[in-house]
Amino acid sequence: MDKYLLERQIMFSRNIECCREVIFDLRYLDITAYTGLAESTMISYDTRAVSPYITVAKKIADLYCTDIERLCGDEIYFDIEEVLSLQRAFIKRLGGVDIKLYKEKILTEIDKYLSLSKYEVYKLISQTFRDTIIDLHRDGKYITIENDESIIENFTRNFHDLHDNLKINYRKLGKAIDMSIGNLTRLAQGNEPMLSAVIKLADFFDVSITQMLSENPNFDYEKIQKEIEGKTSIANLPPAISDKKIKKDRKLRIELLDKRQIGKLLDNCLKKIEG
């Protein structure tokens, strides 16, 4: 692994591995059916932190019903409500399901307990959603995740705009992000960037990955100029889980629900995946 590999790229690998194994319970052959990516290719991305080209990263993000920025952020599995949201989107994309059987299954499991926290109910629902996805795949329900080539053109244009408006030379930029002038020149000429390059450039210019790939990035050049003045390196820090998320998680774990509240919560969750 490149010793300069950024933490956000490592988080990308951790999050896509978590999505595959824990959130959606996908086999590599399932991923191939959706994206056309070979098993060996996906193994290199989600277990070895190999940097994919940006169109491949976008395809993987689309598969998991999220975006590249989020996959490079903090641990997805920490937020159970976000997990449920991703699972619901995945199921709805495949046409939804008849919720009656799944509701009965969850209620049977819930009846085994005297009381449950909101977090525990969510975990039971999440497991059912995983089983639902397995059932849909067993029935041959797949879609094709298409390539989004427009992000290459967007990136090239945005890179040009940042370089031209901020008057920064390639020597300084290359030294700060550990990239050769030759590689920077190739990116400026329209070559497809790898995820690691986009992360490094976004970090240097203090903009989001989404902005770097957007058709309308709305760069605040004055603010960016202030941020990069005197900048000689980029941060290599893991994305921290926010205090807000930590407090929300704690609240979910201590909030006990009665049977009526559980039933209402269950109905609200399942209605969102109904076919």
C-alpha positions as CSV (number, residue, x, y, z in Angstrom):
1,M,0.0,0.0,0.0
2,D,1.3,3.5,-0.9
3,K,2.6,5.1,2.3
4,Y,0.9,8.3,1.3
5,L,-2.5,6.7,1.0
6,L,-5.0,9.0,2.6
7,E,-7.3,8.0,5.4
8,R,-10.4,8.9,3.4
9,Q,-9.4,6.4,0.8
10,I,-8.9,3.8,3.5
11,M,-12.4,4.7,4.8
12,F,-13.7,4.2,1.3
13,S,-12.4,0.7,1.3
14,R,-13.7,0.0,4.8
15,N,-17.2,1.4,4.0
16,I,-17.6,-0.5,0.8
17,E,-16.5,-3.7,2.5
18,C,-19.0,-3.0,5.2
19,C,-21.8,-2.3,2.7
20,R,-21.1,-5.6,0.9
21,E,-20.7,-7.8,3.9
22,V,-22.8,-6.3,6.6
23,I,-25.4,-3.9,5.3
24,F,-26.5,-5.6,2.0
25,D,-25.0,-9.1,2.4
26,L,-23.8,-9.2,-1.2
27,R,-21.7,-11.9,-2.8
28,Y,-19.1,-10.8,-5.3
29,L,-21.1,-12.4,-8.0
30,D,-24.0,-10.1,-7.1
31,I,-21.7,-7.1,-7.5
32,T,-20.6,-8.4,-10.9
33,A,-24.3,-8.8,-11.9
34,Y,-24.9,-5.1,-11.0
35,T,-21.7,-3.5,-12.2
36,G,-19.8,-5.8,-14.4
37,L,-16.8,-5.5,-12.0
38,A,-14.8,-8.8,-11.6
39,E,-14.5,-10.4,-8.2
40,S,-10.7,-9.9,-8.1
41,T,-11.2,-6.2,-8.9
42,M,-13.7,-5.7,-6.0
43,I,-11.5,-7.6,-3.6
44,S,-8.6,-5.2,-4.4
45,Y,-10.9,-2.2,-3.6
46,D,-12.7,-3.4,-0.5
47,T,-10.0,-5.3,1.3
48,R,-6.7,-3.8,0.1
49,A,-7.5,-0.1,-0.2
50,V,-6.5,0.0,-3.9
51,S,-7.7,3.2,-5.4
52,P,-10.2,2.8,-8.2
53,Y,-10.7,5.2,-11.1
54,I,-13.3,7.8,-10.4
55,T,-16.0,6.3,-12.7
56,V,-15.6,3.0,-10.9
57,A,-15.8,4.6,-7.5
58,K,-19.0,6.3,-8.7
59,K,-20.4,3.0,-9.9
60,I,-19.7,1.4,-6.6
61,A,-21.3,4.3,-4.7
62,D,-24.4,4.1,-7.0
63,L,-24.6,0.4,-6.3
64,Y,-24.8,1.1,-2.5
65,C,-27.3,3.9,-3.0
66,T,-25.0,6.6,-1.7
67,D,-22.2,8.9,-3.1
68,I,-18.4,8.9,-3.2
69,E,-18.2,11.6,-0.6
70,R,-20.1,9.5,2.0
71,L,-18.1,6.4,1.3
72,C,-15.0,8.4,2.1
73,G,-16.5,9.7,5.3
74,D,-16.9,8.2,8.8
75,E,-18.0,4.6,9.4
76,I,-21.4,4.1,7.8
77,Y,-22.4,1.2,10.0
78,F,-22.2,3.5,13.1
79,D,-25.5,5.2,12.2
80,I,-28.2,2.5,12.2
81,E,-30.8,4.9,10.8
82,E,-28.5,5.6,7.8
83,V,-28.1,1.9,7.3
84,L,-31.9,1.4,7.2
85,S,-32.2,4.3,4.7
86,L,-29.6,2.7,2.4
87,Q,-31.3,-0.7,2.7
88,R,-34.7,0.8,1.9
89,A,-33.4,2.6,-1.2
90,F,-31.7,-0.7,-2.4
91,I,-35.0,-2.6,-2.0
92,K,-37.1,0.1,-3.6
93,R,-34.8,0.2,-6.6
94,L,-35.5,-3.5,-7.2
95,G,-39.2,-2.9,-7.2
96,G,-40.1,-3.2,-3.5
97,V,-41.7,-6.2,-1.8
98,D,-44.9,-7.5,-0.2
99,I,-44.4,-6.4,3.4
100,K,-46.9,-8.7,5.1
101,L,-44.6,-11.7,5.4
102,Y,-41.7,-9.6,6.6
103,K,-43.8,-7.9,9.2
104,E,-45.0,-11.2,10.6
105,K,-41.4,-12.4,10.7
106,I,-40.2,-9.4,12.7
107,L,-43.2,-9.5,15.1
108,T,-42.4,-13.1,15.8
109,E,-38.9,-12.2,16.7
110,I,-40.0,-9.2,18.8
111,D,-42.4,-11.3,20.8
112,K,-39.3,-13.2,22.3
113,Y,-38.3,-10.1,24.3
114,L,-39.9,-8.4,27.3
115,S,-38.6,-5.0,26.2
116,L,-36.5,-3.5,23.4
117,S,-34.7,-0.3,22.8
118,K,-35.3,1.7,19.7
119,Y,-31.8,0.7,18.5
120,E,-32.6,-3.0,19.0
121,V,-35.8,-2.7,17.0
122,Y,-33.9,-1.0,14.2
123,K,-31.3,-3.8,14.3
124,L,-34.0,-6.4,13.9
125,I,-35.5,-4.5,11.0
126,S,-32.1,-4.1,9.4
127,Q,-31.5,-7.9,9.6
128,T,-34.9,-8.4,7.9
129,F,-34.0,-6.0,5.2
130,R,-30.8,-7.9,4.6
131,D,-32.8,-11.1,4.3
132,T,-35.2,-9.3,1.9
133,I,-32.3,-8.4,-0.4
134,I,-31.2,-12.0,-0.4
135,D,-34.7,-13.1,-1.4
136,L,-34.9,-10.6,-4.2
137,H,-31.5,-11.8,-5.6
138,R,-32.6,-15.4,-5.3
139,D,-35.6,-14.4,-7.5
140,G,-33.2,-12.9,-10.0
141,K,-33.9,-9.2,-9.3
142,Y,-31.0,-7.2,-10.4
143,I,-30.5,-3.9,-12.3
144,T,-27.5,-2.6,-14.3
145,I,-25.5,0.2,-12.7
146,E,-24.3,2.4,-15.6
147,N,-21.0,4.3,-16.0
148,D,-21.2,8.0,-15.4
149,E,-18.6,9.4,-17.8
150,S,-19.7,13.0,-17.2
151,I,-17.8,13.2,-13.9
152,I,-14.5,13.0,-15.8
153,E,-15.3,16.0,-17.9
154,N,-16.6,17.8,-14.8
155,F,-13.5,17.0,-12.8
156,T,-11.2,18.3,-15.7
157,R,-13.1,21.5,-16.0
158,N,-13.2,22.1,-12.2
159,F,-9.5,21.3,-11.9
160,H,-8.8,23.9,-14.6
161,D,-11.0,26.5,-13.0
162,L,-9.3,26.1,-9.6
163,H,-5.9,26.2,-11.1
164,D,-6.6,29.2,-13.3
165,N,-8.5,31.3,-10.7
166,L,-6.1,30.6,-7.8
167,K,-2.9,31.0,-9.9
168,I,-1.2,28.1,-8.2
169,N,1.7,26.5,-9.9
170,Y,2.0,22.7,-10.4
171,R,5.3,22.5,-8.5
172,K,3.8,23.8,-5.2
173,L,0.6,21.8,-5.7
174,G,2.5,18.6,-6.6
175,K,4.7,18.9,-3.6
176,A,1.8,19.5,-1.2
177,I,-0.2,16.4,-2.4
178,D,2.7,14.2,-3.4
179,M,1.9,14.1,-7.1
180,S,4.3,14.6,-10.0
181,I,3.9,17.5,-12.4
182,G,3.5,15.0,-15.2
183,N,0.5,13.4,-13.5
184,L,-1.0,16.8,-12.8
185,T,-0.6,17.7,-16.4
186,R,-2.3,14.5,-17.6
187,L,-5.2,15.3,-15.3
188,A,-5.4,18.8,-16.8
189,Q,-5.5,17.2,-20.3
190,G,-8.6,15.2,-19.4
191,N,-7.2,11.8,-18.3
192,E,-9.5,10.1,-15.9
193,P,-8.4,10.6,-12.3
194,M,-8.2,7.9,-9.6
195,L,-10.1,8.3,-6.4
196,S,-6.9,9.0,-4.5
197,A,-6.1,12.0,-6.8
198,V,-9.5,13.5,-6.4
199,I,-9.3,13.1,-2.6
200,K,-5.9,14.8,-2.5
201,L,-6.9,17.7,-4.6
202,A,-10.2,18.2,-2.7
203,D,-8.3,18.2,0.5
204,F,-5.7,20.7,-0.7
205,F,-8.3,23.1,-2.1
206,D,-10.5,22.6,1.0
207,V,-13.5,21.7,-1.2
208,S,-15.6,18.5,-1.2
209,I,-15.2,15.5,-3.4
210,T,-18.7,16.2,-4.7
211,Q,-17.7,19.7,-5.7
212,M,-14.7,18.3,-7.6
213,L,-17.0,16.1,-9.6
214,S,-20.0,18.4,-9.9
215,E,-21.3,20.1,-13.0
216,N,-22.0,23.2,-10.9
217,P,-19.4,23.2,-8.0
218,N,-20.0,26.8,-6.9
219,F,-16.5,27.3,-5.7
220,D,-15.9,30.2,-3.4
221,Y,-12.5,31.2,-4.8
222,E,-11.9,34.0,-2.2
223,K,-12.4,31.6,0.6
224,I,-10.3,28.8,-1.0
225,Q,-7.5,31.3,-1.7
226,K,-7.4,32.1,2.1
227,E,-7.4,28.4,2.9
228,I,-4.5,27.5,0.7
229,E,-2.2,30.5,1.3
230,G,1.0,29.1,2.7
231,K,-0.3,25.5,2.5
232,T,2.5,23.0,2.0
233,S,0.8,19.7,2.8
234,I,-2.7,18.1,3.2
235,A,-4.2,16.6,6.3
236,N,-4.0,12.9,6.6
237,L,-6.6,12.4,9.4
238,P,-9.4,9.8,9.6
239,P,-12.9,11.3,9.4
240,A,-14.2,11.6,12.9
241,I,-17.7,10.5,13.9
242,S,-19.5,13.7,15.0
243,D,-20.7,14.4,18.5
244,K,-24.2,14.7,17.1
245,K,-24.1,11.1,15.7
246,I,-22.7,9.8,19.0
247,K,-25.4,11.4,21.0
248,K,-28.1,10.1,18.6
249,D,-26.7,6.6,18.9
250,R,-26.7,6.7,22.7
251,K,-30.3,8.0,22.7
252,L,-31.5,5.2,20.5
253,R,-29.8,2.6,22.7
254,I,-31.5,3.8,25.9
255,E,-34.9,4.7,24.6
256,L,-37.2,1.7,25.5
257,L,-40.3,1.1,23.4
258,D,-43.5,-0.6,24.3
259,K,-45.4,-3.0,21.9
260,R,-47.5,-0.2,20.5
261,Q,-44.5,2.0,19.8
262,I,-42.7,-0.9,18.3
263,G,-45.7,-1.6,16.0
264,K,-45.9,2.0,14.8
265,L,-42.1,2.1,14.2
266,L,-42.2,-1.1,12.3
267,D,-45.1,0.0,10.1
268,N,-43.3,3.3,9.2
269,C,-40.2,1.4,8.2
270,L,-41.8,-1.3,6.2
271,K,-44.2,1.0,4.3
272,K,-41.1,2.6,2.7
273,I,-40.1,-0.7,1.0
274,E,-43.6,-1.8,-0.1
275,G,-43.8,-2.7,-3.8
